[in-house]
Amino acid sequence: MGNLRDWLQLFRSHTSPLEMTITITGSAFAVGTIWDIKVLLFLIFGWLYHNAGYGHNSAEDYIQGYDREDPNKSHHPLQRGTIDPQKARYVCIVLVVATFLYGLFISGLDPAAMVLLAIITFSGALYNILGKRMKGKFIPIALAHSLLLPFAFFGSGGGVEMLRGYPYFEETVSLAVLLGSAYLLLQIVYQIMIEGDLKDMEMDEASFLRTLGAKLEDGFFRASPMARVFSLALKSLSIAGLSWLIFIGRGGIVPYALLCVFSATMLMLDDGLMRARKLDHSGTLRSMALMEVLSTFALVIAVAPFIGGTLNALLIMAFNMLYFVSLNRYLWGTGLIPRV
């Protein structure tokens, strides 16, 4: 059956901040601060959503045969035989349904939130079941990821407040939610189409990077010019969107300075990931982990003016780092670098 640690490993619970940050941000957009019970409720939703979705993904990838022989995943509980794959699938499906019902409850059956939640849940399940066979797998997972922000926004009453103030509602908040969602869309597209395909270049599965001309020959990775341009364009557009967010929120010099540091580091990491080299799996994972942390925290910095200021943004970052390091240590015995 497996113990608690085995199940949390299956759920990849240590990376829950990827979704918790989004739902916290979306809820804080609506209430204007992180110090509200709604923010806590949506933080819990983000945790449940991540664990249910990633657990389901782990189970499906194993049952369909993609991860059974992957030497880089021999440490996972399904590969070790500590959890029965069919039982894992059943538990994760039940958890997906429970997360959906919890989302309906905390959103107060808001119509916009209900529609978004339905799309999010369906898209996530579609990716988990068919993702390994779809070159366009980035589409369902991008929807499942980016729509979390407007779901938490409308579910926390953001849409209600906007309608009450019509036609004098704060249009900057609406634009900020749109920009934040667009940023998340670009982020997950990069994560799946660039990082995910690069991580699995050795595996026999659909790969957008290969479609763009990237190759792995005798362990040596070489990206085509088209792949490098596409990768750089995704990151550049993301950074531009965050700069716009700070501008419309009148964030001041501190958010701009932090974003400049984050952006420069992300562009350096992108160059390192896409340059021709002998593919080092562990080194690639380290770069990807840092890229995802910086990408997630860059959004938090950019939306600081809308969620109560830079201090609140820094508190979100500190909480998520503490959670990540603690869970990573408990589950895998490592610090900042996850085992994925």
C-alpha positions in Angstrom: 0.0 0.0 0.0 2.9 2.4 0.7 3.4 4.8 3.6 2.8 8.5 3.7 6.2 9.4 2.3 5.6 7.0 -0.7 2.3 8.7 -1.5 3.7 12.2 -1.2 6.5 11.1 -3.5 3.9 9.8 -6.0 2.1 13.2 -5.8 5.4 15.0 -6.2 4.2 17.1 -3.3 7.5 18.9 -2.9 6.7 21.0 -6.0 3.3 22.1 -4.8 4.4 25.7 -4.6 4.1 25.9 -8.4 0.3 25.8 -8.1 -0.1 27.2 -4.6 1.7 30.4 -5.7 -0.8 30.9 -8.5 -3.9 30.3 -6.4 -2.6 32.5 -3.6 -1.9 35.3 -6.2 -5.3 35.0 -7.9 -7.2 35.1 -4.6 -5.1 38.0 -3.3 -5.8 39.9 -6.6 -9.5 39.8 -5.6 -9.2 40.8 -1.9 -6.2 43.1 -2.2 -4.0 41.3 0.4 -2.7 37.9 1.4 -4.2 38.3 4.9 -7.7 36.9 4.2 -9.3 33.5 4.8 -10.1 33.2 1.1 -6.4 33.3 0.3 -5.8 30.4 2.8 -8.7 28.4 1.2 -7.3 28.8 -2.3 -3.8 28.0 -1.0 -5.2 24.6 0.1 -6.9 24.2 -3.2 -3.6 24.8 -5.0 -2.0 22.1 -2.8 -4.7 19.6 -3.5 -4.8 20.4 -7.2 -1.1 19.9 -7.6 -1.0 16.6 -5.7 -4.0 15.1 -7.4 -2.9 16.2 -10.9 0.8 15.2 -10.6 -0.1 12.0 -8.9 -2.5 11.1 -11.7 0.2 12.0 -14.2 2.7 9.7 -12.5 0.2 6.8 -12.4 -0.8 7.2 -16.0 2.8 7.5 -17.3 3.7 4.3 -15.5 0.6 2.3 -16.5 1.0 3.3 -20.1 4.6 2.1 -20.0 6.5 5.4 -20.6 8.2 5.5 -17.2 8.7 1.9 -16.4 12.2 1.6 -18.0 13.3 5.2 -17.4 16.5 4.9 -15.3 16.1 8.5 -14.2 12.9 7.6 -12.4 13.9 4.4 -10.7 13.6 6.1 -7.3 9.8 6.7 -7.8 7.4 4.6 -5.6 5.7 3.0 -8.6 9.1 1.9 -10.1 10.2 0.7 -6.6 7.0 -1.3 -6.3 6.0 0.3 -3.0 2.6 1.4 -4.4 0.4 -0.7 -6.7 -0.1 1.3 -10.0 -3.8 0.5 -10.4 -4.4 1.5 -6.8 -2.4 4.7 -7.4 -4.6 5.5 -10.4 -7.8 5.0 -8.4 -6.7 7.1 -5.4 -5.6 9.9 -7.7 -8.9 10.0 -9.6 -10.8 10.1 -6.3 -8.5 13.0 -5.2 -9.1 14.8 -8.5 -12.9 14.6 -7.9 -12.5 15.7 -4.3 -10.4 18.7 -5.4 -13.1 19.6 -8.0 -15.8 19.5 -5.3 -13.7 21.5 -2.9 -13.1 24.1 -5.6 -16.9 24.4 -6.2 -17.4 24.9 -2.4 -14.8 27.6 -1.8 -15.7 29.5 -4.9 -19.3 29.9 -3.7 -20.6 28.4 -7.0 -19.6 31.6 -8.8 -20.6 30.9 -12.5 -17.3 32.1 -14.0 -15.3 30.2 -11.5 -17.3 27.0 -12.1 -16.7 27.2 -15.9 -13.0 27.8 -15.3 -12.8 24.9 -12.8 -14.4 22.6 -15.3 -12.0 23.5 -18.0 -9.0 23.2 -15.6 -10.0 19.8 -14.4 -10.8 18.4 -17.9 -7.7 19.8 -19.4 -5.5 18.4 -16.7 -7.0 14.9 -17.0 -6.7 15.0 -20.8 -3.0 15.9 -20.5 -2.4 13.1 -18.0 -4.1 10.4 -20.1 -3.0 11.4 -23.6 -0.1 13.8 -23.1 2.7 11.4 -24.0 1.2 10.8 -27.4 0.4 14.4 -28.3 2.8 16.8 -29.9 0.3 19.5 -28.9 0.4 18.4 -25.3 1.3 21.9 -24.2 -2.3 23.1 -25.0 -4.3 21.2 -22.3 -1.6 21.6 -19.6 -1.2 25.3 -20.4 -5.0 25.7 -19.9 -4.9 23.6 -16.7 -2.1 25.8 -15.4 -2.8 29.3 -16.5 -6.5 29.3 -15.7 -5.9 28.7 -12.1 -5.2 32.4 -11.6 -8.6 33.7 -12.9 -10.4 30.8 -11.2 -9.0 31.9 -7.8 -9.7 35.5 -8.7 -13.4 35.0 -9.6 -13.8 32.3 -6.9 -12.6 34.9 -4.3 -15.2 37.5 -5.4 -13.1 39.5 -7.8 -15.7 39.3 -10.5 -18.5 40.3 -8.1 -16.6 43.4 -7.0 -15.9 44.4 -10.6 -19.6 44.1 -11.5 -20.8 46.0 -8.5 -18.5 48.9 -9.4 -19.5 49.0 -13.1 -18.8 51.1 -15.1 -16.2 52.6 -12.6 -14.4 49.4 -11.6 -10.6 49.3 -11.6 -9.7 48.3 -15.2 -6.1 47.9 -14.1 -7.0 44.9 -12.0 -8.8 43.2 -14.9 -5.7 43.9 -17.1 -3.4 42.6 -14.4 -5.3 39.3 -14.1 -5.2 39.0 -17.9 -1.5 39.6 -18.1 -0.8 37.3 -15.2 -2.8 34.5 -16.9 -1.0 35.1 -20.2 2.4 35.0 -18.4 1.4 31.6 -16.8 0.4 30.4 -20.2 3.8 31.2 -21.7 5.5 29.8 -18.6 3.9 26.4 -18.8 4.4 26.2 -22.6 8.1 26.8 -22.0 8.1 24.2 -19.2 6.4 21.5 -21.4 7.7 22.3 -24.9 11.3 23.2 -23.9 12.2 21.8 -20.5 9.9 18.7 -20.5 11.0 17.6 -24.0 14.6 18.3 -23.2 14.4 16.3 -20.0 12.9 13.4 -22.0 15.0 13.6 -25.2 16.2 10.0 -24.5 12.7 8.6 -24.4 10.5 7.5 -27.3 7.6 9.9 -27.0 6.1 12.9 -28.9 8.6 15.8 -28.8 8.0 19.3 -30.0 11.8 20.0 -29.7 12.5 17.3 -32.2 9.9 18.8 -34.5 11.8 22.1 -34.3 15.0 20.2 -35.3 16.6 19.5 -32.0 18.7 16.3 -31.9 20.3 14.0 -29.4 23.0 11.8 -30.9 25.3 9.7 -28.7 24.3 11.7 -25.7 25.2 15.0 -27.3 22.4 17.5 -27.5 22.2 20.1 -30.3 19.3 22.6 -30.7 18.4 23.9 -34.1 18.4 27.7 -34.6 14.6 27.6 -34.8 14.4 25.8 -31.4 16.8 28.4 -29.8 14.8 31.4 -31.2 11.5 29.9 -30.1 12.8 29.2 -26.6 14.3 32.7 -26.2 11.1 34.3 -27.6 8.9 32.6 -25.0 11.1 33.9 -22.1 11.4 37.4 -23.6 7.6 37.7 -24.1 7.2 36.5 -20.5 9.5 39.1 -19.1 7.9 41.8 -21.2 4.5 40.9 -19.7 5.8 41.1 -16.2 7.3 44.5 -16.9 3.9 45.7 -18.1 2.3 44.4 -14.9 4.7 46.4 -12.7 4.1 49.5 -14.9 0.3 49.4 -14.6 0.5 48.7 -10.9 3.0 51.6 -10.4 5.2 49.3 -8.5 8.3 51.5 -8.1 12.0 50.7 -8.3 12.2 47.7 -6.0 10.0 45.3 -8.1 11.7 46.5 -11.3 15.2 45.9 -9.8 14.2 42.4 -8.6 12.6 41.6 -11.9 15.8 42.7 -13.7 17.9 40.3 -11.6 15.4 37.4 -12.1 15.1 38.1 -15.8 18.8 38.2 -16.4 19.2 34.9 -14.6 16.4 33.2 -16.5 17.9 34.3 -19.9 21.2 32.9 -18.8 19.6 29.6 -17.8 17.7 29.4 -21.1 21.0 29.9 -23.0 22.6 27.1 -20.9 19.7 24.7 -21.5 19.6 25.2 -25.3 23.3 25.4 -26.2 25.0 22.4 -27.8 26.5 20.1 -25.1 26.9 16.7 -23.7 23.5 16.1 -22.1 23.9 15.9 -18.3 20.6 14.8 -16.8 21.2 15.9 -13.2 22.8 19.2 -14.3 19.8 19.9 -16.7 17.4 19.2 -13.8 19.2 21.7 -11.6 18.9 24.4 -14.2 15.2 23.6 -14.8 14.5 23.7 -11.1 16.1 27.1 -10.7 14.3 28.3 -13.9 10.9 27.3 -12.5 11.5 28.9 -9.1 12.6 32.1 -10.7 9.7 32.1 -13.1 7.2 31.6 -10.4 8.7 34.2 -8.0 9.0 36.7 -10.8 5.2 36.7 -11.2 4.8 37.3 -7.4 7.2 40.3 -7.6 5.4 41.7 -10.6 1.9 41.6 -8.9 3.2 43.0 -5.5 1.3 46.3 -6.0 -2.0 44.4 -6.4 -1.6 42.1 -3.3 -0.6 44.5 -0.6 3.0 45.4 -1.5 6.5 44.0 -1.8 6.5 42.7 1.7 3.5 40.4 1.1 5.2 39.2 -2.1 8.4 38.4 -0.2 6.4 36.5 2.4 4.8 34.4 -0.3 8.2 33.6 -1.7 9.6 32.8 1.8 6.7 30.5 2.7 7.0 28.6 -0.6 10.8 28.2 -0.3 10.4 26.9 3.3 7.8 24.4 2.2 9.8 23.3 -0.8 13.1 22.8 1.0 11.4 21.0 4.0 9.4 18.6 1.8 12.3 18.0 -0.5 14.4 17.1 2.5 11.7 14.8 3.9 10.8 13.1 0.7 14.1 12.8 -1.1 16.8 13.7 1.3 18.0 16.6 -0.8 17.9 20.4 -0.4 17.2 22.8 -3.3 17.4 20.3 -6.1 14.4 18.0 -6.5 14.4 14.5 -7.7 11.8 14.3 -10.5 
